[in-house]
Amino acid sequence: MFEDRTEAGRVLADKLAAYTGRADVVVLALPRGGVPVGFEVARSLGVPLDVCSVRKLGVPGHEELAMGAIAGHGTRVVNQAVVEQLGIPEPAIDAVAAAEQQELERREGAYRDQLPRPEVGGKVVILVDDGLATGSSMRAAVAAIRQQEPARVVVAVPAGHESVCQELERDADQVICASTPEPFVAVGQAYRNFEQTTDEEVRGLLHAAGAAGAAGDEPPTAGPTGVGPGTGVGTAGTGTTTAPADTGDLDGTPKDATGQADAQAPRSRP
């Protein structure tokens, strides 16, 4: 179990050490919870940090359950299994997507302010979130980034449902899940402190990373320091890494709870 997102980011950075100091690498974090994790990864690797704005499409009346997600460039990913099981009509999906599109645009403006968008064409893009449950948001992020023709897309998270990590290998070139708690109930179970990240924190971390990068300095640490070593231990940059995590406590707010079946631990695509 991770103390918080800061510690989780440091553990994840160790697994991405092969990308350290490379000019062709950029870290894109999924707001909001993925940004403190991504900040630590970018700081440790010495590469730029930015956001890949994604909005979950929650089931009407059960918004914590994802039926899909949207991202930039008009990208929409729908979880057909959830939609068909619950009998959600297309107009209902469209209505939720329209509302979330407005929120996506609002947050994009609030986070970025005057910061320029990163160039990802021909680069290695590391997409970071604080965890994977249904995977809908990350799939939307990968699809949106693919449209900008990166050289390689890497998905990296501190914790994830084992089968979701495996399924994402169909979309990404490399998937790194630092831990796969069993049974997997929600992302929050991998953290002792899973407080909600605010818009102000996201904006502050982006500006801190940008200012440090422009000055050639190492940015400050994100938030409170975690105590003790992280739970994920593996070989850096060698594919999907899975390490057991403490599942005794279910601290924090549930995020995209999933009831998917267990699957064999995934491996990196060549």
N, C-alpha and C positions, 0 to 999 in steps of 0.2 A: 504494500500500500504506500502511495506517495503522500508526503506531508501536504503538499499543495502543488499548484501548476508550475511554480518556479522550480521546485525540485524535479518534477516530472520532465520539464524541459531540459534540465541538465543531464538527466539519465538518457533521454532521447538523443541529445547531442553526441553522447559517447558512441552511440550506434551509427551515427552519421559522420564519423571522424574522417572517412575517406574523402569527403567533400570540403574539408577545411581549406580555407584560403584560395579557393578557385574563383577566378574572375567570371566564369560562365555559370555560376550558381546563384539562385535567388530563393529566399524562403518566403512563401506566401501563407499567412495564417488565416484560418477561418474565424471571423469574429462571432461572438466576443471571446468565448472561453479559450479559443485556440491561440489568441494573441500573446498572453503571458508565456505560454509554452513556446511559441514560435520565436519570441523575443530572446529567450535563453538559447535556443538552437542557433539563431542567427549570430548572437553575440559570441558563442563558443566557436562557431565555424568561421567567423570573420567575414560574413557575407551580408548583402542587403536584406532588409525585412520590409514586407508590405502585406496588404490584406487581399484576400480573395473573398469578396462579399457573397454570401449564400444565405438564403432564407428557407427554412423548413416549411413544408406545407402540412400543417397539422389537420388531423381528422376533425371535422366539425363536431363540437361537443366533447372531444377527447384530444385536445390540441397537443398534448405531449406525445401522442402516437403519430409518427410521420407517415404520410401517404405519398410523399415525394419532396422535391425541393426545387428551387429556382436559383439561377446565378446570372452573371452578366452575359451579354451577347444573346439574350433571348433564350437561354438554356433552361429547359424544364425536364426534370427526371421524375417519373411517376412509378411508385411501387405498385405494380399491377396486382400482386398477391393480396396486399392490404385492400386496395380498391375493390377488387372482385369479391373478397371475403365479406366485406362490410356493405357491398352494394352501393358504393358512392357514385352518384351520377356525374357526368362530365360538367354540367353547369355549376355544380357545387365545387368541383376542383378549380374551374375557371375563376369563380368568385374569390376563393381563398388565394389563388395565385395573384390576382389583381391587387388584393389588399397587401400581400407580402411584397409585391413589386414596389409599391409606394414606400414601404418601410425600408426595403433594400436600398432604394435611391436616397432616402433621407439619411440612412446610416453612412452610406458611401460618402456623401458630402460632409457629414459631421466628422468622420474619421480622417479623411484625407486633407480637408481644408485647402491649402495651397500646394500641397505636396504633389509632384508629378507622378503619373502612373509609371510603373516599372516596365521596361522592355523585356519580354520573355521569349521572343522569337529566337530560336536557335540555342536557347539556354536550358540548363538543368533546373527544373522547378521543383522545389520541395514543398509539398502541401502539408500543413501541420494543423491538427486540431487536438483538443484535449482528450478525445476518445472517439470510438466508433461503436454505435449501437445498431441502428438499421442500415447505416451507410449511405442514406439518401443524399444528405448534404454533401458528403465527400464525392459521390458520383457526379453530382451536378458541378462541383468545382473542377473535377478532372475534365469533364466534357467541355466546360467553358474555356479552360486553359488550352485544351487540344486545338481549339479554333485559332489560337495564336501561334501555332506551329513551334512549340518548344522542342528541343533536342531530346529531352527525357523528362518524364513525370514520375516523381517519387512521392508516395503517400507515407507519412510518418506520424504515428500517434503513440502516446504512452500506454494506452489500454484500449482493448477492443474485443468484440465478440469474435471468436476464432473463425467461425464460418464466414462472417462479413469480411474479415481480413483476406480470406481465401478468395471470395467472390470479387473483391476489388482488383485482384491481379488480372482480371479480364480487361480492366480499364487502364490501370497504371503499369509502368514499366518495372517498378519495384515497390513493395509494400513492407513497411517495418512496423510491427506491433510489439512494443516493448514488453507488454504483459497481456495475458488473456485469462482473466479471472473466471473461475468455474464454481458455481453456476454464474453466468453473466446476467445481471438484472438491469443495471443502469451504469452509465459512465461514472456517476458519483461514488459508486462503491469502491473505486480504485483510489479515492482521495480521503484523507482525514479532514481537510479543509477544502470544501467545494463551493465557496461563496460565489455568487454571481459577479462576473466581471462587468464593470460599468463602461458606458461610452467614453467617459472622461479618462478612464484608465487606458482604454484602447488608443485614444488620441495621444495621450501622454507617452505611451510606449513607442508609438510610431514616430513621433517627433524626436524622442530621445535617440532612437536608432538612427534616424535620418541625420540628426545633428552630429552624432558621433561618427557616422560614416563620412560625412563631409569633412570633418576635422581630422579623420584618420585615427580617432581615439577609440578605446573600448567603451561601449555604453555601460551605464550602471546596471546593477542587478535589478530584475523585475520583482517588486514586492518583497514580502518577508522571506527570509532564508529558511529552506527546509532543513530539518535535523536528521542526520544520519544518512546512510546510503539509500539509493532508490531501489525499487524492486526489480527492475529490468536489467538483466546482465547478459551480454551476448557479444558476438563479434561484430564490430562496426562495419556498416556498409556492405554486408554480405547477403542481403536478401531479407526476406521476412523473418524477423527475430521474435520469438515468443518465449517468455519466461514467466513462471507462475507468480502470482501476486496474492497477498493476504486477502481473503474474502470474508473475514470474520465480521466486519462492521459494514453497514450500508450507509455511510455518512453522505451528506450532501443531497441536493435536489436531483431527482431522477432526470435523465436526459435521454430521450428517444429509446425508452425501454423496448426490449425486443424479446420475442419468444422463439427465436430461430433455433433449430437443432444444432447440436455440436457437429464439428467437421474436423477433418485432419488438418494439422497445422500447415499453412501455406508456405510456399517458397517463392523466391524471386524469379521473375521472368528474365531471360537472358537479354 
